[in-house]
Amino acid sequence: QVQLVESGGGLVQPGGSLRLSCAASGTIFSIYVMGWYRQAPGKQRELVAVITSGGSTNYADSVKGRFTISRDNTKNTVYLQMNSLKPEDTAVYYCYYRPTTLTPPYWGQGTQVTVSS
């Protein structure tokens, strides 16, 4: 079994920064991709940023230039540095982990990010 433990969410003013962390534990035999999705009230869950085992990244257009995803393979941890936050970034952010291309993903429990003055 795999557990994803997220941290770092909270309330921040527009223009501020937050850093999310997600640590994977349990039976980790490989990491194909890890990353973050988010879901705002009344909207579908959407990709924010993902990073592969080889270091390739993919970002939603809405966060390019503001968010940076990184990972520490020795700790099975992925980070999301969020700068220049906007009210429209307000959502529950979910950690995403997929062991291989053939296995279904695991999801974290979600962490709330609220951008408001």
N, C-alpha and C positions, 0 to 999 in steps of 0.2 A: 504494500500500500504506500501511497505517496501523500505527503502533506505539504501544502503551500502556505507559508505564514507571511502575511503582508504587514507592512508598517509604514508610517510616514504621512498618512493622510491628515487632513485638518482644515481649518478655516484660514484663509489668507486674503489679503486685499488685492485688488487688481494691480498687476505689475509685479507682484511678489513672486516668490519661489518656494517650491517644495521638492523634497526628494523622497520617492517611494522606494521601498525595498521589498523583495520577495525571496524568501529562502525555501528551497525544496529539500525535504528530508524523507527518509524512509528508503524504499527500494529504488534507488536511482541507478539504473544500469547504463543509461545513455541519455544524452540531451540533444535532441535534434533542434529544437527551437524553444525559446522562452520569450515572454513579452508581456504586454499589457493591452487590455481592452477596457472600454468604459461604456457605461450606460447611464444616460440622463433620463429624468422622469418623462415618461410618455414616448421615449425613443428606443430604437433597437440598439443592441450592443454593437459597438463598432471597434475596429482595430485602432489602437493608438500607435504602438511601436512594437516590433519584434526583432530579435537577434538570433542568428543561427549559431551552431557550434563553431562554424568557421569564421564568425564575426561579421557576416553580412547583416545589414539592417534594412528595415522597411518602416517608413513612417506614414501616418496619415498626412495628407496635404495640409490640414488645418493646424498641425503642430510642428511642421518642418521649420527649422531655424530657431525654435523655442525650446523643444524637448530633446533630450539626449538619452538614449538607452545604452547601458553597458552591462557587463556581467563579470563575475568572478567565478571561474570554473572550479577553483579549488574549494569554494564554499557553496557551490550550486546556487548561487544568488544572482538575481538580476536587479538592476537599479533603473529608475527613471528620474532623471533630473528635469524638473519642469520650471522654466523661467518665463518671465513676462506673461504670467497667467492672466487669463481673461474670464469674465463671468461665464462665457459659454463653455469653458473647460469644466464647469461644475458637473460632477457625475460621481457615480460609484466606479472605482477603478478596480479591475479584476486582473490578478496575475494569471498567466497562461503558460502551460508547460506541456510540450509534446515530446515523448521519448524518441519516437522514430516517425517516419512518414507513414507507417502502416498502423500505428496505434492511435487510439482516440486521445484527445487532450485532457489534462487535468486543469481544474480551475480553483483559484483561491476563493476565500469567503467574501472578498471585496473590502475596499477601504474608501471612505467618503472623502472627496475633495470638494470644498466649497470655496468659490472665489466671489467675494462680496465685500463692499465697503460698509 
